[in-house]
């Protein structure tokens, strides 16, 4: 039998430009996912907050609204759902941010050694993921407080 040669073994290494381009695409994908997830979770939390404001502060004489105001189980359910959504949002943002920075560190260490020494980034403003986390945590706490506190 003839020996089959694997073409991949005969090829040279992949160029740094190709690896850098793939890493850049992957880092961009994590950043885009982080922004989209933050946007969707924030939209859901704002919708829940609007629903709670409508239930608590609207002067509607509908029986279903009266039921929502008085029923403790429904309040606990809304509180639980809002808290789970807030925690899931925070974990998603932290995960994507961690993945982005691990790829960024790899790229800085192995693909851009000369650029790393000559260029230093100064972070004077808060990083985007911290602002996203602050927004989502604030919305979650406000929702929980509005449900818990009697008005």
Backbone as CSV, one residue per row, in Angstrom:
resi,resn,N_x,N_y,N_z,CA_x,CA_y,CA_z,C_x,C_y,C_z
1,UNK,0.833,-1.180,0.000,0.000,0.000,0.000,0.880,1.245,0.000
2,UNK,0.386,2.235,-0.666,1.111,3.502,-0.694,0.868,4.271,0.590
3,UNK,1.884,4.942,1.005,1.715,5.804,2.179,1.055,7.102,1.745
4,UNK,0.017,7.465,2.475,-0.647,8.725,2.174,0.047,9.840,2.959
5,UNK,0.322,10.890,2.284,0.961,12.022,2.961,-0.098,13.038,3.341
6,UNK,0.083,13.553,4.483,-0.833,14.581,4.954,-0.296,15.938,4.514
7,UNK,-1.091,16.662,3.748,-0.640,17.945,3.223,-0.418,18.964,4.340
8,UNK,-1.152,18.811,5.431,-0.992,19.760,6.521,0.377,19.625,7.181
9,UNK,0.891,18.415,7.239,2.208,18.226,7.836,3.308,18.827,6.972
10,UNK,3.089,18.893,5.680,4.099,19.412,4.783,4.105,20.939,4.722
11,UNK,3.057,21.552,5.203,2.960,23.015,5.114,3.767,23.677,6.222
12,UNK,4.186,24.893,5.951,4.886,25.673,6.958,3.875,26.201,7.980
13,UNK,4.401,26.889,8.966,3.538,27.463,9.994,2.619,28.515,9.399
14,UNK,1.550,28.789,10.109,0.626,29.834,9.698,1.280,31.174,9.991
15,UNK,1.067,32.127,9.127,1.707,33.427,9.320,1.091,34.174,10.506
16,UNK,1.855,35.074,11.066,1.380,35.867,12.196,0.201,36.742,11.802
17,UNK,0.208,37.208,10.564,-0.901,38.051,10.097,-2.223,37.291,10.098
18,UNK,-2.176,36.043,9.701,-3.391,35.230,9.690,-3.893,34.986,11.105
19,UNK,-2.989,34.645,11.992,-3.372,34.409,13.383,-3.920,35.691,14.006
20,UNK,-3.252,36.801,13.744,-3.703,38.080,14.293,-5.088,38.438,13.763
21,UNK,-5.303,38.234,12.489,-6.607,38.543,11.903,-7.710,37.675,12.506
22,UNK,-7.435,36.393,12.729,-8.427,35.509,13.351,-8.671,35.886,14.814
23,UNK,-7.615,36.234,15.513,-7.775,36.650,16.909,-8.572,37.950,16.985
24,UNK,-8.320,38.868,16.073,-9.039,40.131,16.053,-10.524,39.889,15.790
25,UNK,-10.848,38.999,14.869,-12.252,38.664,14.588,-12.905,38.057,15.822
26,UNK,-12.201,37.187,16.503,-12.740,36.553,17.713,-12.935,37.579,18.834
27,UNK,-11.976,38.476,19.005,-12.129,39.516,20.027,-13.305,40.425,19.704
28,UNK,-13.478,40.788,18.447,-14.601,41.620,18.033,-15.927,40.901,18.276
29,UNK,-15.935,39.593,18.043,-17.152,38.807,18.274,-17.544,38.842,19.751
30,UNK,-16.567,38.710,20.649,-16.874,38.770,22.079,-17.356,40.163,22.487
31,UNK,-16.756,41.205,21.945,-17.188,42.570,22.255,-18.613,42.811,21.754
32,UNK,-18.891,42.374,20.526,-20.240,42.558,19.986,-21.267,41.788,20.808
33,UNK,-20.911,40.566,21.194,-21.835,39.768,22.009,-22.075,40.437,23.358
34,UNK,-21.042,41.005,23.939,-21.175,41.688,25.223,-22.124,42.881,25.105
35,UNK,-21.983,43.658,24.056,-22.830,44.830,23.870,-24.270,44.419,23.578
36,UNK,-24.457,43.415,22.731,-25.818,42.970,22.415,-26.511,42.365,23.630
37,UNK,-25.795,41.547,24.376,-26.388,40.935,25.572,-26.742,42.004,26.595
38,UNK,-25.864,42.964,26.790,-26.141,44.054,27.716,-27.374,44.832,27.285
39,UNK,-27.478,45.098,26.001,-28.626,45.840,25.482,-29.934,45.076,25.721
40,UNK,-29.938,43.794,25.421,-31.155,43.002,25.588,-31.533,42.853,27.060
41,UNK,-30.570,42.567,27.905,-30.879,42.437,29.323,-31.367,43.759,29.908
42,UNK,-30.766,44.860,29.488,-31.209,46.168,29.971,-32.634,46.448,29.499
43,UNK,-32.937,46.111,28.263,-34.291,46.310,27.737,-35.308,45.493,28.523
44,UNK,-34.975,44.263,28.833,-35.890,43.413,29.602,-36.094,43.973,31.003
45,UNK,-35.029,44.404,31.649,-35.149,44.958,33.002,-35.937,46.268,33.009
46,UNK,-35.737,47.110,32.002,-36.514,48.351,31.922,-37.991,48.041,31.677
47,UNK,-38.282,47.012,30.893,-39.671,46.605,30.670,-40.311,46.120,31.972
48,UNK,-39.578,45.333,32.731,-40.094,44.867,34.020,-40.316,46.046,34.954
49,UNK,-39.395,46.995,34.948,-39.531,48.190,35.784,-40.762,49.007,35.373
50,UNK,-40.987,49.157,34.085,-42.182,49.858,33.607,-43.456,49.147,34.015
51,UNK,-43.458,47.816,33.950,-44.606,47.025,34.373,-44.889,47.233,35.860
52,UNK,-43.835,47.234,36.659,-43.992,47.413,38.106,-44.492,48.825,38.419
53,UNK,-43.950,49.841,37.738,-44.445,51.207,37.943,-45.917,51.317,37.579
54,UNK,-46.310,50.665,36.503,-47.715,50.692,36.101,-48.599,50.038,37.148
55,UNK,-48.161,48.917,37.671,-48.953,48.213,38.683,-49.028,49.019,39.975
56,UNK,-47.894,49.542,40.410,-47.850,50.208,41.721,-48.471,51.590,41.716
57,UNK,-48.240,52.372,40.680,-48.574,53.782,40.751,-49.722,54.223,39.849
58,UNK,-50.174,53.364,38.957,-51.297,53.750,38.092,-52.603,53.600,38.861
59,UNK,-53.495,54.506,38.621,-54.799,54.456,39.283,-55.795,53.769,38.361
60,UNK,-55.552,52.498,38.150,-56.421,51.702,37.282,-57.272,50.806,38.178
61,UNK,-58.547,50.782,37.901,-59.470,50.013,38.735,-59.706,48.607,38.178
62,UNK,-58.852,48.144,37.310,-58.975,46.812,36.741,-58.694,45.755,37.817
63,UNK,-59.412,44.650,37.777,-59.269,43.594,38.784,-57.891,42.946,38.701
64,UNK,-57.358,42.779,37.493,-56.047,42.126,37.367,-54.943,42.981,38.002
65,UNK,-55.032,44.295,37.870,-54.044,45.163,38.503,-54.181,45.138,40.022
66,UNK,-55.409,45.065,40.512,-55.633,44.950,41.954,-55.027,43.642,42.472
67,UNK,-55.165,42.573,41.671,-54.611,41.271,42.058,-53.086,41.336,42.136
68,UNK,-52.452,41.984,41.156,-50.997,42.111,41.168,-50.513,42.907,42.373
69,UNK,-51.253,43.932,42.754,-50.838,44.757,43.890,-50.920,43.991,45.195
70,UNK,-51.888,43.106,45.335,-52.141,42.452,46.612,-51.473,41.081,46.756
71,UNK,-51.184,40.407,45.672,-50.711,39.028,45.732,-49.203,38.969,46.007
72,UNK,-48.841,38.372,47.121,-47.435,38.257,47.524,-46.661,37.282,46.637
73,UNK,-47.317,36.228,46.196,-46.643,35.228,45.354,-46.220,35.849,44.020
74,UNK,-47.083,36.680,43.451,-46.735,37.322,42.186,-45.581,38.300,42.387
75,UNK,-45.572,39.019,43.505,-44.463,39.931,43.792,-43.148,39.173,43.936
76,UNK,-43.181,38.055,44.645,-41.976,37.243,44.817,-41.521,36.668,43.477
77,UNK,-42.472,36.271,42.644,-42.125,35.740,41.327,-41.454,36.807,40.461
78,UNK,-42.013,38.013,40.441,-41.417,39.106,39.665,-40.030,39.447,40.214
79,UNK,-39.898,39.498,41.533,-38.612,39.785,42.164,-37.578,38.730,41.791
80,UNK,-37.975,37.471,41.830,-37.068,36.377,41.490,-36.645,36.441,40.025
81,UNK,-37.606,36.665,39.139,-37.293,36.734,37.703,-36.352,37.904,37.419
82,UNK,-36.631,39.067,38.005,-35.769,40.233,37.778,-34.362,39.991,38.318
83,UNK,-34.259,39.364,39.481,-32.944,39.090,40.062,-32.169,38.074,39.227
84,UNK,-32.843,37.031,38.755,-32.180,36.022,37.919,-31.706,36.650,36.611
85,UNK,-32.533,37.506,36.020,-32.129,38.182,34.782,-30.930,39.088,35.042
86,UNK,-30.946,39.820,36.143,-29.819,40.696,36.481,-28.534,39.922,36.714
87,UNK,-28.626,38.812,37.437,-27.436,37.989,37.697,-26.922,37.358,36.402
88,UNK,-27.837,36.865,35.573,-27.428,36.276,34.292,-26.751,37.315,33.406
89,UNK,-27.272,38.525,33.412,-26.666,39.598,32.615,-25.256,39.898,33.102
90,UNK,-25.097,40.008,34.405,-23.770,40.303,34.962,-22.780,39.181,34.658
91,UNK,-23.211,37.943,34.797,-22.316,36.821,34.503,-21.950,36.767,33.024
92,UNK,-22.899,37.072,32.157,-22.623,37.091,30.720,-21.608,38.169,30.378
93,UNK,-21.795,39.355,30.950,-20.860,40.454,30.686,-19.473,40.119,31.222
94,UNK,-19.406,39.573,32.426,-18.100,39.207,32.994,-17.419,38.107,32.192
95,UNK,-18.184,37.125,31.721,-17.610,36.038,30.932,-17.046,36.556,29.609
96,UNK,-17.845,37.341,28.891,-17.363,37.838,27.601,-16.190,38.797,27.775
97,UNK,-16.217,39.579,28.846,-15.091,40.476,29.099,-13.827,39.681,29.429
98,UNK,-13.962,38.614,30.210,-12.812,37.760,30.524,-12.237,37.090,29.294
99,UNK,-13.118,36.616,28.427,-12.646,35.988,27.189,-11.939,37.006,26.294
100,UNK,-12.503,38.198,26.217,-11.880,39.243,25.400,-10.476,39.560,25.922
101,UNK,-10.356,39.749,27.228,-9.049,40.127,27.779,-8.044,38.978,27.718
102,UNK,-8.499,37.746,27.805,-7.541,36.645,27.654,-7.004,36.593,26.221
103,UNK,-7.870,36.831,25.243,-7.394,36.899,23.856,-6.505,38.121,23.631
104,UNK,-6.863,39.223,24.274,-6.061,40.441,24.149,-4.665,40.235,24.738
105,UNK,-4.587,39.576,25.895,-3.280,39.312,26.506,-2.439,38.395,25.632
106,UNK,-3.076,37.360,25.062,-2.351,36.449,24.177,-1.821,37.204,22.966
107,UNK,-2.669,38.041,22.385,-2.260,38.808,21.211,-1.131,39.764,21.557
108,UNK,-1.245,40.424,22.689,-0.177,41.347,23.101,1.134,40.618,23.360
109,UNK,1.040,39.442,23.955,2.255,38.723,24.335,2.960,38.080,23.139
110,UNK,2.181,37.444,22.252,2.811,36.651,21.195,2.792,37.289,19.810
111,UNK,1.862,38.185,19.565,1.740,38.707,18.207,2.183,40.159,18.067
112,UNK,2.230,40.892,19.162,2.610,42.296,19.090,3.664,42.653,20.132
113,UNK,4.756,41.954,20.214,5.724,42.269,21.273,6.359,43.643,21.136
114,UNK,6.646,44.099,19.921,7.270,45.406,19.744,6.279,46.531,20.000
115,UNK,5.051,46.350,19.565,4.022,47.363,19.763,3.703,47.512,21.239
116,UNK,3.726,46.413,21.972,3.418,46.443,23.397,4.405,47.315,24.176
117,UNK,5.658,47.254,23.813,6.674,48.026,24.528,6.591,49.518,24.215
118,UNK,6.186,49.869,23.006,6.207,51.273,22.616,4.876,51.987,22.842
119,UNK,3.820,51.255,23.056,2.497,51.863,23.174,1.841,51.436,24.481
120,UNK,1.532,52.402,25.336,0.907,52.112,26.619,-0.451,52.819,26.651
121,UNK,-1.487,52.069,26.941,-2.837,52.629,27.004,-3.090,53.129,28.421
122,UNK,-3.581,54.353,28.532,-3.931,54.905,29.830,-5.453,54.902,29.960
123,UNK,-5.948,54.153,30.931,-7.388,54.072,31.156,-7.815,55.146,32.146
124,UNK,-8.272,56.276,31.631,-8.722,57.347,32.492,-10.231,57.313,32.693
125,UNK,-10.933,56.707,31.767,-12.387,56.611,31.898,-12.753,55.183,32.286
126,UNK,-13.942,54.996,32.861,-14.337,53.626,33.218,-14.435,52.736,31.983
127,UNK,-14.095,51.492,32.165,-14.174,50.550,31.056,-15.642,50.249,30.743
128,UNK,-15.958,49.946,29.487,-17.363,49.750,29.103,-18.073,48.658,29.889
129,UNK,-17.383,47.568,30.191,-18.061,46.493,30.901,-18.452,46.916,32.313
130,UNK,-17.689,47.819,32.919,-18.047,48.296,34.259,-19.296,49.171,34.211
131,UNK,-19.433,49.960,33.169,-20.641,50.764,33.011,-21.862,49.885,32.751
132,UNK,-21.678,48.841,31.954,-22.776,47.909,31.693,-23.207,47.212,32.980
133,UNK,-22.235,46.747,33.748,-22.549,46.083,35.020,-23.246,47.030,35.979
134,UNK,-22.792,48.274,36.050,-23.416,49.246,36.937,-24.859,49.507,36.539
135,UNK,-25.116,49.642,35.258,-26.478,49.872,34.783,-27.393,48.705,35.131
136,UNK,-26.945,47.508,34.872,-27.790,46.334,35.109,-27.992,46.107,36.600
137,UNK,-26.948,46.263,37.388,-27.105,46.094,38.835,-28.029,47.162,39.424
138,UNK,-27.924,48.392,38.943,-28.808,49.455,39.424,-30.257,49.157,39.091
139,UNK,-30.519,48.731,37.860,-31.893,48.385,37.476,-32.429,47.235,38.319
140,UNK,-31.607,46.232,38.554,-32.045,45.079,39.345,-32.355,45.494,40.779
141,UNK,-31.505,46.298,41.378,-31.742,46.744,42.760,-32.983,47.635,42.837
142,UNK,-33.166,48.515,41.871,-34.355,49.378,41.870,-35.625,48.544,41.750
143,UNK,-35.617,47.560,40.875,-36.786,46.684,40.731,-37.062,45.964,42.041
144,UNK,-36.021,45.411,42.649,-36.209,44.682,43.906,-36.721,45.602,45.013
145,UNK,-36.192,46.806,45.099,-36.638,47.732,46.131,-38.079,48.189,45.927
146,UNK,-38.443,48.441,44.675,-39.817,48.881,44.410,-40.805,47.776,44.754
147,UNK,-40.430,46.530,44.499,-41.329,45.423,44.827,-41.411,45.237,46.345
148,UNK,-40.278,45.339,47.022,-40.236,45.068,48.464,-40.883,46.194,49.269
149,UNK,-40.540,47.441,48.948,-41.025,48.564,49.739,-42.503,48.851,49.467
150,UNK,-43.274,49.059,50.514,-44.689,49.386,50.289,-44.847,50.867,49.956
151,UNK,-45.682,51.145,48.981,-45.983,52.529,48.614,-47.462,52.769,48.697
